[in-house]
Amino acid sequence: MNRMTPAHPRPGTRGGFRRGASILEMALTLAILLNLTFGTIEFGYFFFVKNTVQGAAREGARAAITPSGSNADVTAAVNAALQAAGLRAADFTTTVKVNGTVADAGNATAGQSVEVSVQATWGSVGLRPLGLIGAEKPVLGAAAMRKEG
């Protein structure tokens, strides 16, 4: 033991009773770090789902623009892309438009624009540990291509 430091420091002296301060500092720091961690996870997952939905819409558009492409082909392509990423296809709505009007992709003629959109709400597909992103926020992906002839 050092001769300069007493065995039992008195309160209010340097090096005295500070055990409670470190616990308080850890609690405050841990709360901030956990919020940052879970917020990062939530936003990261949102962008993963958004990117996956965009890719699924693009795959649906590719299926729609073939000469024999129909809405059934579009739905199958979209569902396959969503399920490959681990998302439930039942949570999403797929819409096919030909020249801006909801129609069957099989009725489109060569050169017409075919747009496929895939949509869901964040509450039905999202991981929400902190609820930073609202449950009603739409997650939308859309792709438009010209019908092949």
C-alpha positions as CSV (number, residue, x, y, z in Angstrom):
1,M,0.0,0.0,0.0
2,N,1.2,3.5,-0.7
3,R,2.1,5.5,2.3
4,M,0.4,8.6,0.9
5,T,-3.0,7.0,0.3
6,P,-5.0,6.1,3.4
7,A,-6.6,2.7,3.7
8,H,-10.1,4.1,3.8
9,P,-10.4,7.4,1.9
10,R,-12.8,10.0,3.4
11,P,-15.8,11.2,1.4
12,G,-15.1,14.4,-0.5
13,T,-11.4,13.7,-0.9
14,R,-9.7,13.0,-4.1
15,G,-10.1,9.3,-5.0
16,G,-13.0,8.9,-2.5
17,F,-16.4,7.4,-3.1
18,R,-16.9,7.5,-6.9
19,R,-18.2,4.0,-7.5
20,G,-21.7,5.2,-8.3
21,A,-20.5,7.7,-10.9
22,S,-19.0,5.0,-13.2
23,I,-22.3,3.0,-13.1
24,L,-24.3,6.2,-14.0
25,E,-21.9,7.0,-16.8
26,M,-22.2,3.4,-18.2
27,A,-26.0,3.5,-18.0
28,L,-26.2,6.8,-19.9
29,T,-23.6,5.7,-22.5
30,L,-25.1,2.3,-23.0
31,A,-28.6,3.7,-23.6
32,I,-27.2,6.0,-26.4
33,L,-25.2,3.2,-28.0
34,L,-28.1,0.8,-27.9
35,N,-30.4,3.4,-29.6
36,L,-27.7,4.0,-32.3
37,T,-27.2,0.3,-32.8
38,F,-30.9,-0.6,-33.1
39,G,-31.6,2.5,-35.2
40,T,-28.9,1.5,-37.6
41,I,-30.3,-2.0,-37.8
42,E,-33.8,-0.7,-38.5
43,F,-32.8,1.7,-41.2
44,G,-30.4,-0.8,-42.8
45,Y,-33.1,-3.4,-43.0
46,F,-35.5,-0.8,-44.5
47,F,-33.0,-0.1,-47.3
48,F,-32.5,-3.9,-47.8
49,V,-36.2,-4.4,-48.2
50,K,-36.5,-1.3,-50.5
51,N,-33.7,-2.6,-52.7
52,T,-35.2,-6.1,-52.8
53,V,-38.7,-4.7,-53.8
54,Q,-37.1,-2.6,-56.5
55,G,-35.3,-5.7,-57.9
56,A,-38.5,-7.7,-57.7
57,A,-40.3,-5.1,-59.8
58,R,-37.5,-5.1,-62.3
59,E,-37.7,-8.9,-62.6
60,G,-41.5,-8.6,-63.1
61,A,-41.0,-6.1,-65.8
62,R,-38.6,-8.4,-67.6
63,A,-41.1,-11.2,-67.5
64,A,-43.9,-8.8,-68.8
65,I,-42.0,-7.5,-71.8
66,T,-41.5,-10.9,-73.5
67,P,-43.9,-11.5,-76.5
68,S,-45.7,-14.2,-74.5
69,G,-45.5,-12.4,-71.1
70,S,-48.7,-12.2,-69.0
71,N,-49.6,-11.0,-65.5
72,A,-49.3,-14.6,-64.2
73,D,-45.6,-14.5,-65.4
74,V,-45.1,-11.2,-63.7
75,T,-46.5,-12.3,-60.4
76,A,-44.4,-15.5,-60.5
77,A,-41.2,-13.6,-61.2
78,V,-42.0,-11.0,-58.5
79,N,-42.8,-13.7,-55.9
80,A,-39.7,-15.7,-56.7
81,A,-37.5,-12.6,-56.3
82,L,-39.2,-11.7,-52.9
83,Q,-39.0,-15.3,-51.6
84,A,-35.3,-15.6,-52.6
85,A,-34.6,-12.6,-50.3
86,G,-36.6,-14.2,-47.4
87,L,-39.7,-12.0,-47.7
88,R,-43.2,-13.2,-47.7
89,A,-44.8,-12.6,-51.1
90,A,-48.3,-12.5,-49.6
91,D,-47.4,-9.2,-47.9
92,F,-46.9,-7.4,-51.2
93,T,-49.2,-6.1,-53.9
94,T,-48.1,-6.3,-57.6
95,T,-49.7,-4.0,-60.2
96,V,-49.1,-4.1,-64.0
97,K,-49.8,-1.1,-66.1
98,V,-49.7,-0.8,-69.9
99,N,-49.3,2.8,-71.1
100,G,-50.3,4.1,-67.7
101,T,-53.5,2.0,-67.4
102,V,-53.9,-1.1,-65.3
103,A,-54.1,-3.9,-67.8
104,D,-52.8,-7.4,-68.6
105,A,-49.2,-7.5,-69.9
106,G,-50.3,-10.1,-72.4
107,N,-52.5,-7.5,-74.2
108,A,-49.7,-5.0,-74.7
109,T,-48.4,-4.6,-78.2
110,A,-44.7,-4.2,-79.3
111,G,-43.3,-0.9,-78.2
112,Q,-45.9,-0.1,-75.6
113,S,-44.7,0.8,-72.1
114,V,-45.2,-1.9,-69.4
115,E,-44.8,-0.7,-65.8
116,V,-44.7,-3.1,-62.9
117,S,-45.0,-1.8,-59.3
118,V,-44.6,-3.8,-56.1
119,Q,-45.8,-2.3,-52.8
120,A,-46.3,-3.1,-49.2
121,T,-46.4,-1.2,-45.9
122,W,-43.4,-1.2,-43.6
123,G,-45.5,-2.5,-40.7
124,S,-46.3,-5.7,-42.6
125,V,-42.8,-6.5,-43.7
126,G,-40.4,-4.6,-41.5
127,L,-38.2,-5.2,-38.5
128,R,-39.1,-2.4,-36.1
129,P,-37.0,-2.7,-32.9
130,L,-37.4,1.0,-32.1
131,G,-40.3,2.0,-34.3
132,L,-38.3,4.8,-35.9
133,I,-40.0,4.2,-39.3
134,G,-43.8,4.5,-39.2
135,A,-45.8,1.3,-39.8
136,E,-47.8,2.9,-42.6
137,K,-44.8,4.0,-44.6
138,P,-45.0,2.5,-48.1
139,V,-42.2,0.3,-49.4
140,L,-42.5,0.7,-53.2
141,G,-40.5,-0.6,-56.1
142,A,-41.4,0.2,-59.8
143,A,-39.8,-0.6,-63.2
144,A,-41.0,0.3,-66.7
145,M,-39.9,-1.3,-69.9
146,R,-41.0,-1.4,-73.6
147,K,-42.8,-4.6,-74.8
148,E,-40.8,-6.6,-77.2
149,G,-42.2,-7.7,-80.5
